[in-house]
Amino acid sequence: MKENDEELYIFSLMAEEALVVRLFNSENSPNWNQLANLSVS
């Protein structure tokens, strides 16, 4: 049980890091700019 929790925790960290990297890499894409504009207005 404990090992499964640890694997799940590591997986969630990796998934979160992957999401951040994906957002950072697509920072200059039109979709990202649209999203930013929606957030501001």
Protein Blocks (a to p, Z undefined) as FASTA:
>chain_A
ZZmmmmmmmmmmmmmmmmmmmmmmmmmgmklmmmmmmmmZZ
